[in-house]
Every structure is written in C-alpha cells, then in structure tokens.
Amino acid sequence: MAEPVINVSIGTASLLGLANAPMEVAPTTAYLMLGGRCLMNCAFCAQARESQANALNLSRVTWPEFELREVLARLPDLVARGAIRRACLQVTVTADSFIQTLEVVGAVKAVSDVPFDVAILPRDTAQVRQLLDAGVDHIGFGLDAACERVFRQVKGGNWARSMALIEATARSFPGRGAVHLIVGLGETEQEMVERIQWARDLGLEVGLFAFTPVPGTHLAGRHPPALATYRRMQAARWLLVHGHALVEDMTFDAGDHKLVHLGASLPAGGEAFRTSGCPDCNRPFYNEQPSGPIYNYPRPLTAGEAARAILEMEGKV
C-alpha cells in the first residue's frame, strides 16, 4: 500500500527541513493541504475544478507533496521548541476528502498536542462535530465573498446553505468556528465591513485575505484590491473584532459605499495591519511578494511601517 502523502506549504516544508527555500519570515503555523482538483469551481482558486494553474499551488504559494510520515517525524520537535504553535489543514472538496481529513487529524494528534485547525467544507453540523471530537480546534469556512451577489459570481454554490451551516456551527459550537473573507472580489467596502460585523456577532474568528490573481484561474486578469481599500478593511476588522466599534459607528460614502470614518481610534503599533485569523496564523507572503506591497504583515510592524500603513489607508502614499 502506498504511503499517505500530504501537501506542505514551501515555507512550512523549509521549517521542517523537507525543502530548502529562502524565508524572510518563518511561518508560526504549519500549513498542510489535502489537495487535488476540487469539485468546487471558485474563480480565484488554483485548485478549482476548471483551473489551469499548477496543481501544487494555492494562492501564490507552492505546496510540494511529501509522505505524511516525514512531516509527522519532524513536527513534534518544532512544536516543543515553540517554532510551530498551530497547524492548519486546507482541504479541497474531493470524493474522499472528509475521511482523509479525519485520518490526518488523528495522525497529527497522535504525535503532538499542537492546536489543529481545518479549513474544509463540511456537509453538515454532524461532520463538524466529528472533526471537533477528533481534536480539531477551529473549523475554517471559506465563505470568501462578503455578499450573495459576489458569492454567485465567483463561487457558485448555495449561499443560503453556506450561511445556514456557518450560523448553525457558531450556535452549536461557540468559539470553534472561523470564516475567511477575501477583499477585492467585487464587493463594496460597506458590504465587507457588514460581513465582518456579522461574523464577529456570531463569535467567529475572522481571517482577512487580499484577492491574489493566480495564472491559470478564471480571475487571473483581475487586479488585487487597492492597498488603501485593504488597509481600511483591516482597520475596520480590528476595531470590530476587538469590540472598539460597531458598523453603526462607522461612516460610508453614500455613492460608492467607501468607508470614510472608522468610528474609533486604532492602536499606534500597527497591530491592525498584521495577518488576521486564528491565533498564531501569520501566512507569510500568501497574498504578496516579499518585495511588496505588503497586504498582511506576518510579524510586528516597525514604527515606520505602522505610520506608513496609516498613510496607505488614507490614500496618501
């Protein structure tokens, strides 16, 4: 019988000693993937059913394949040293992906007590319960789109079903759900901020991503979001999830629904502009090249970077 294999982000593979790639910032989460062409057909995704992108890509990151036993042999030491503080498994939708996910969760938990998140599309709350009972810390839902209009354009599928499952998970398993949202798919700033407020009200972790055009995908020709837009969404997210403001405290332009006033002050150190999502998830350069522009800082910002991020948010640079 063939050895079980798994995809590992190139940064994680380097940290594990399975690859040799330069790293400006090391990942603090071990990023793993059960890949294969997905039954879903999200227009931005390299793993989508009709994608012509490299099968080892997700966003702009390469995910080479390794035997699972090689990963499991190296992971516990990195966890013990504090170099890895969480693991996260990305799962494409295939015929046997759920069973494979349970097997990977079990294998990781057998060698390490590292908190383990899974980004997956469960069929129902019964599958959510199975994953949590297996030791999963958070279930990550790739809602991606801020509103039904954009969801139908770039993801297809059933918006009402997706929303109902996320809300049922949040009610049944408080604090165990997360939602991923992508800025730049065609939503207005107000729609994104309102979706972040919805997620926060449900007690969900909110991971914010910048749309990244990937060659070979349907949206390869679309531009990433303007940096000023993304900075405003990061700022709004930070204020909302930390309870410093509500949507009704914020002001939006009546014409284009652009966020024009945050309703509260941001922390001076630039925390709002760091990678967001589950604890210890820094996703180095998932949405950008190290040369910039940097959408999500994978480390604390310098004073100069924090000041510049505010100017970027205001459209002054």
N, C-alpha and C positions, 0 to 999 in steps of 0.2 A: 504494500500500500504506500502511495506517495506521501511524503511528509507534508503536513499542513503548512501553507505559506501565507504570508501577510505582506501588505504594502506598508512601507515606513517612510515618512517624510524625510527628505535628504538631510535636513538638519538633525532630526532625531537619530537617523542612521549614523551620522557622523559622531554624535554624542555617545552612541552605543558602541562605537568602534567598528561598525559594519561598513562604513564608507569613509572617504577622505574628501571633504568639501570645506572650503573656507567658510568661516562663520564669524560675522561681525558681532552678532548677539546669539547666544545659545538658547534653544527652547527650554522653558521650565516645565512644559508638559510634553510627554511622549506622545507624538501624533502617529496613529496607526490607521490603516484603511483596509476594509474588505471591499475590494473594487470589482471591476468587471462592468461591461456596459449595462447601464441602469435601464430598468423598464420604464422609468420616467424620462421625460424629454425636455428638461429645463433648458431654456435657450442660452443660458450663460455658462453651462456646466460642461467641462471637458469629459465627464463620464456619462453624459446624456446618451440616450438610445441612438440618436441620429448624428451625434458629434463625430467629426473627423479629426479631432485633436488626438494627441499622443495618449494612448491608453494608460500611461503611467503618470499622467498629470492630474492635478486638482488645483484650481485657480492657477497661479503662476509657479507652483511648487511641483517638483518631481518627486514621485513616491516609488522608489525601486522596490522590488519584491525580494523577500528573504524567507527562509524557513522559520516558522514560528518558534521552534526550539532555540534558534540562535538569539532571537530577541529575548526570550524568557531567561536565557542563561546570563544575560548582561544587565537586564533591567533592575533586579533587586539591589545590586551594588550602587547604582546611580540613585535609587530611591533612598537607600540607607545614608548616602553622603549628602542628600538634600539637593543634588543636581537636578533630579526629576521629582516634582512634587504632585503630579497628577498625570493620568493617562487619558487619552481621548481617542475613541474609535469612530471613524467615519464609515458609514455603511451605505453602499449603493443598493438599490432595490433589485434583487435577483430572486430566482425561484427558491433558493435555499438560504438566503441571507440571514433570516432570523435564527435558524438553527445554528448556523456558523457563528453568529454573534454570541449566542449563549455559550458555545464551546470556547470561543476566545476569552470571554469574560471569566469563565471557570478556570481556564488555564492561567490567566494572569493572576487571578485571586489565589490560586494555589501556591504561587511563589512570592507574592507581595501583597501588602495591605494598602498599596497606593490607591488613593481615590480614583475611581474609574468612571468617566463619562462616556456616553454613547450617543452619537448623532445618527438617528435612524428614523424611518417612517413606520411606526408600529401600525398594526391593523386595527387595534382597539385597546381599551384600558386593561384587558386581560393580559395582553402581551407586555404592556407597560409594567404591570405587577410582576410578571415573570422576570423581567430584566432587573427590576429593583430587588426582588427576592434573591437574584443571582449575585447581587453585590454592586450593582450599578449605582453611582452617586447621583448623577443627573441624566435625564433623557433630554437630548437636544433636538428640538423640532426645527427643521429648515423651512420655516414659513417664507422667509426671504422677502416676499412682497409686502408692502405696507398696506395695501388695499386690494379689494377684489378685482378692480379694473386691471391693475398691473399683474396680479396673480394669473388672470386668464390670458393675458398677453404673453407672459414669459414662462409660465409653468404648466398651464392647463390643469387638469385635475379638478377636484371638487373643493371649492373654497369653504362652503358651509361645513362639509365633513371635516376638513382640516381644522377649522376654528373650533368645532364642537369637541374634537378629540383633545386639542390643546387645553381647552377650558375644563374638560372633564378630568384630565390629568392634574391640572392645577388644584382642582377642588378635592380630588380623591387622595392626592399625594403631595400635600403642601411642601413647598421648598425643594421639590425634586425635579422640577421642570425648567427648561431653558428654551429660549427662542432666538433664532438667528434672523437678522434683518439686514438686507443689502440696500445701501443708499446708491441711487443712480440708475434705477431700473425704469424710471418714468413717473415716479410718484412726485407729489408736491412736498415741500418741506413740512407743511402743516399735516399732511397725511402721515408722514413718518413720525412726527412728534406725537400725534394722537395714538399711533400704534404702539409706540414705546410706553405711553401712559397706560394703555390697555394691558400690556404685559406686566408692567410694574404693579398695577392694581391686582393682578392675578397672583402675584408673588413669584413670577418667573425671573430667572436670570436673563439678561438681555445682552446678546453679543452683536455688536455693530460691525458691519463689513462695508468696504467700498467696492462697488462694481468694478471688476477687472476684466477687460476684454481678453479672451483667450483664442488664439488662432485655431480654426477648425470648428468653432462653435457658431451658432446662429447669430450671436451678438458680437462677433469678432470685430465688426466695423464700428461699433458704438464706442464713444469716448467714456473714460471714467468720470465720476462726478467732479465738478469744480471743487477745488480744495476748500474754498470759502464755505460752500454748502456743507461739505463733510464736517468741517470744524463746528459749524452751527449745530449739526445733528449730534456730534459728540458732546458738545456743551449742554444741549437740551437733555440728552440721555443722562449725563452725570447728575444734573440737578434733579431730574425726575426720580431716578432710581435711589438717590440718597435722601429723598424727601425734602429737598430745599425749595422745590417749586412744583406747581401743577400746570397742566396745559392752560387752564383758565388764567393763570398769572402771566402767560406769555402773549405777545402781540404778533400778529401776522399781517402781511400786506393784503389788502382786500382784493387786489388784482391777481397777482401770481402766487399768493399764499406763502411767500417767503417769510421766514422768521426774522422779525426786526427788533424784538426785545425779549430778553431771556426771563425777565421777572425776578431774578435773583443774581447774586454775585458768584463767580467761580473761584475756586481755590487758586492761590497765586502760583503754586508749584507745577501747574500743567497736568495734574492728575487726570483731568477730563479727557486729555488727548492721547492717553495710553490705550493699548489694546483692551477691549472690553469683552466680558463674557463670564464664564465660570472662573472661580478662583485659580490663580497661578497659570492662566492661559495667556501666553504672550504672542503666539503665532508670528515669529519673526519674518517679516517681509513676505507675508502671504498675499498682500494686496499691492506691493510696491517693490521696486528695486532698491537696494541699499543706497544708491546714489540719489534717491528721492524722485519726486516729492514723497515724504513720509505721511501716510494717512494714519496709521496706528503705530505709535511709538512702543516698541517691545521692551522698554526699560524706562527708568525715571528720566524725565527731561532735565536738561541743564536750564539754568536761569534764562539764558539767551534763547533756547528753543521754546521755553514756555512763553516768553514775551512775544516771540515771532508767531507762535500759534494763535495768540490773541489777534495780532495784526492780520494774519491769514483769515481768521474768522470774520473780521471786519472788512475784508477785501482790500486791505491797504498795502499788501505786498503780492 
